[in-house]
């Protein structure tokens, strides 16, 4: 069974991908013509959508790293090791 943190990461990531795909489909249906060619305005919006998705996933990754960080997971600090080495 998946952990709670993994489920949160999966749901958030899949939701972001579905939002991007929905936006891309909307751009294609709105700015596409009958022959299936995308107009230049639609092409610009498509590029902005991809850039926005990259920024969105970066922000989501940073936020999840802070929200799901467990303080009981003691991460080793290199400064403690240096002090121990200098003590000898």
TAVENKA-V318657 format. One record per pair of residues at least 12 apart in sequence whose C-alpha atoms are under 7 Angstrom apart, sorted by the first residue. I is the first residue (numbers start at 1). J is the second residue. Records with the same first field share a line. If there is no record, write none. Layout:
I->J / J
This chain:
5->68
20->53
24->46
27->42 / 46
